[in-house]
Amino acid sequence: MKKDIPVWEKYALTIREAAQYFHVGEKKLRQIVEENPDADFVVKLGNRSMIKRKNFETYLDRASVL
């Protein structure tokens, strides 16, 4: 049996999940990840990028413009 974990409890989110959770477009998130490949909120799994939820929240708190 697969148990679904609520998005707000996940450690890392897919680009799609992060877009829905943070209300930011997928294209914009992909651009942010591409421009910040070594950021502490990016996790690479092969060619797939994941967003560390709490670290990205901190990034957004500090950002004045996306």
Summary of the structure (lengths in Angstrom):
residues: 66
radius of gyration: 11.8
end to end distance: 39.2
largest distance: 42.6
contacts: 150
relative contact order: 0.20
helix: 47%
strand: 17%
